[in-house]
């Protein structure tokens, strides 16, 4: 395949994905290998990956493991990646002719493009994922404000990327959320029974219809059911809609179901506070205990007390990411010009 050597050239200022494509086009040899500025490859990375390609594969995907040093880096590390090995575009190796031929990484976005690229090329070519990590990432930010800022802006870019990637899912997601917000208030908006647009029991009809749709997808199309609850924009919109419906039911429970009659068997004192505490506790435990253990963090690393700090940071990260993702989805409606600005 020839010797690898670097030839310098003056490159225009560009975002990472645009720079990646430019580097791929300028490369002189028939194999492209990708690295990120914050990743450190193993000494045998290129040698082993060339052997994988010689073994009949068109693409060898990168494998990355994350490392932390300080206490705060540990909190970030344990509440997100853990000790698992992750499939990544950095570390990947592919033949140049395949990359240049309609397989450039998607430009015009700042996050999520590498995930979309991997999904796209894996569907086209014979690929291999090594069982061990060839890259290590040690550049986890050392301060909480820097991490939360990075998470916030990453979610903006990721949401924009997901919405732009599949417009149909985006429209369905926005429609679902707007329906959840507007339909329960429909009769109030149109003027109740005095309006020709009044629909009796519209909220019940709507919620029952949604439940029937999910049941039909579950029993007759398991793939579409999983798609609704995937990590795509539609999946996240579905989860948000369920949370909105649940919160609305809890908020109005004593008024609608119990009629504010404290002696009623259906009356639940402080139901809203109980619900909010339950959601907080569930998120706290998931981020602090369940997720770290699932991603390979050892029991003794987070117990007896560190899991509390891990859970607290994870909960704060979720609070920051949610508005960022919503803003990114809204920005996507106004096109790439606003996004680039």
N, C-alpha and C positions, 0 to 999 in steps of 0.2 A: 504493500500500500504506500510505500515511500516514506521517507523521513519527515518528521514534523518539524517545521521551523516557522518562526514568526517574522512577518514582514510588516513594518509599520506603514501606516497611511493616515492622512489627516481626515478624521471623521467629523461630520457635522454634529452639533449638539442634538441629542435625541433621548427619548424616554427608553427604559430598558428593553421593551419588546421590539421597538424600532431598531435599536442598536444591535440586538441579537440578529435580526434579519439582515441588517447591513453587514455584520461580520460573516454571516453564512454566505452571502453573495460574494464577498471579497475573498473568501478562503480559496487557496490554490490547490488543495488536495481533495481527494474524493471521499474523505470521512470528516464529519463534523463532531466535535466534542464540546459540550456545554458546561460552563462553570458559572457560579454566582460569586460576587465580590466577597461574600461573607462565608463561603464554604471552603473547606480544606480537603483536597482529595488524598486518598491513600497512595503510597508510593507505587503500588502495582496497578493502579486504576487503569491507565491507558493500555498497558500490556494485557491485562485480563480482558478488558472490553474488546480489544482487537481480536483476541482469540474467540470471544463469543460471536463476533460478527463473522469470523472465518468459519465458525461452526454452522452457519446457515441462517443466521438471523439477520433481519433488515434493520432492526432497532434494538438497542439495549438501553433500558431505562435506568435513570439514576436512583441510587438508594442512599438516603441521608438519615443520620441520627443526630439528635440535638443534645448539647451539653451545657451545663451551667456551673458557675464557680461560687458566686456570692449567695447570701441568704435570699435576697430578693430575686435574683435570677432563678433560684430553685423554686420559688413560689410560682413564677411564670411558667417555668419548665414543667413542673409537676401538675399544674392545672390545665395544661394544653397538650403537649406532645408526649411527655413521659419518656420511657426508654424504648419505645417501639421504633422500628425502622420504617421510614416513609418513602414511598415512590415519588420521585421528583424529576422535573425537567433538568435542573442542574445535575451534572453527572451523567446525563444521557449521551449516547453516541449513535449517530445515524449516518447513512450514506448521503452525501451532499445532493446527488441527483434526486433522491426522494424528498429531501427537505425543500429544495428549490421548486420542485414540481408540485405546486398547489398545496404545500404543507408548511408554509411560513407561519410563524406564530402570529396570532391576530393582533393587529396594530390598532391604535386609537383608544386603548384601555390601559389602566395602570395596575390592575389586579385581576386574577382569575384567568388570564390568557394562557398561562402554562398548564392549568388543569384542562382547559378546553383543547389545547394542543395535544396533550397526552391521549385524551379520549378519541380525538380525531385520527391520529396516526396509528393507534392500537387497533382501530377498526379496519385499517387498510393493509397493514404489513405484519409480517411475522416478527414478534417481539419477545424479549426475554427480560425478566426481572431477577437479578442476582439475589441469592438468599442472605447475603451479608451486606453491611453498610460500607460503601466505598467513599462516602463524604461525611464530614462532620461539620456541624454548625455550632459555633461558639460565640456568636455575636448577639446574644439576647441583651436588649437594653438593660442598663443597670439602675434606672430610676423609674418610679411608678408613673410620673407625669408623662415621660417619654413613651412608655409602653402604652398607656391609655390613649395618648394622642395618635400613636401609630395604629392601634386597633380601630379607632374611630374613623380615620381616613381610609384605612384598608377596607372597612365595611362599605364606605361610600363607593369606592372604586369597584369592589366586588359586586355590589348590587347593580351598579351600572352595567358591568360586564354581563351579568346573568340575564338582565332584562333585555339588553341589546342582542344577546346570543339567540334567544328564542322569544320572539315577539308574541307568539300565540300564548305561551305560558304566562307572559307578563300581563297580557290583556285579561286572561282568565283570573290571574291573581288579584289584579286591581278590581275587577268586577266582583269577585268574591268578597273582598274586604268592604267595598262600597255597599254591596248588598246587605252585609251583616250590619252596617251602621245605619243605612237608610230605611230598609224595609220595616224594622220594628217601629219606626217613627212615621211610617207612611200615612196612616190615617190621621195622625196629628197634623202632618204637613198639608194634606189636601182638605182638611176642615171637617173631619169626622163624617157623620151620617148625612150632613147637609150637602155633601159633594157627590157627584156621580162617580168619582174615582174611589169612593170608600169601598174597602174590601174587608168583610167580616173575618175575624180570626186570621188575619194575614200573617202574623208572626208565627202562630202555630203551624199554619200550612207551609210556611217557608222552612222552618226548622225540621219538620217531619220530612219534607221533600229532600233537604240536604242529607238527613240521616238515611233515607232510602237510597239516594245516589251512592253514598259511601258503602252501604251494605251490598248494593248491586255490584259495585266495583270489586268489593272484597270477595264475593262468591263467584263472580263470572269473569273477572279480569284482574287477577292478582297483580299483574305488572302495572296496570294503570293505578291501582290502589297504592302501590309502593311509590309510584311517581308523584302522587299527590302529597306524600309525606317525605319526599326526598329532600336533599339540600338545595334544590333549585329554588328559584324565586317563587314558583307556584307552590312548592312544598312549604316554604316558609310562610307564604301568605295563608295557606290552609291552617297551619299551626297557630298563626296569629288570630285568624278568624275564630278558631275553637276557643282560644283564650278569651277573646272579646265576648263571645256568647256565654261562656262559663261565668265570667265576671259580671255580665249583665244579669244573668239568672240569680247569682248570689246576691247582687246588690238589691234586686227587687223581690227577693224571696219572701221576706216577712210582709211586704206590702201586698203582693199579688196572691201568694199562696195562703199566708196566715191572716191576712187582712189586719195586721197590726194588733191582733188579739193575743195578748201574752199568755192567756190560758189555753190557747189552741195547741193541739199536739204537734202542729207543723211549725210553730213559732220557734226560732232558734236565736237566742240572745247573742249579740255581738258576732253575727255570722260573717260580716264583711271583714272584721279584724281577724277572725279565725282563719278565713280564707287567705288573707294576705300573709299572715304568719306561716301558714302551711306552705304557700308558694315559696316564700323566702327560705324556709327550713329545707324544703325539697331541693332547691337550687344549691343551697349551701352544702348539703350533704353530698349531692351529686358531684359538685366541683371539688369538694374537699376530700372525699373518701372514694366514692365509686369510680370516678374517671381516672384518678391517679393509679389505683390498683389495677384497673382494666388496661392501662397503657404501660404496665410493667414496673411501676414504682413499688418498692418493697414496703411491707407493712411497717417495719421499724423506722423507715425514713420519714414517715409522716405522723407516727404515733410516739408519744401520747398527746402532744399538743400542736404540732406543726400543721396538722390537717385543718385546724381552725383558721390559721393564717392563709393557707392555700384556698380554703373555701371562701374566705372573705375577699381575697383578691379575685377569684373566679366570678363571684357575684358582682363585684364592681366592674369587671371586664364586660360582663353581659349587659349591665346597665349602660355602658358606654357604646357597645356595639349596636344595640337596638336602634337608637336614634340615627346613628351613622348609616345603617342599612336602609332605614326609611328615607333619609335624605338622598341617598344614592339612587333609590328607586324613583323618587320624585324628579331628580335631576335628569334621569334618563328620558322622561317624557318630553323634555325640551330639546333633546338632540345633543349631538356630540360637540357643538360649538360652545354651549355653556359648560359642558364637562371639561373641555380643554382649558377654558379660562380659569 
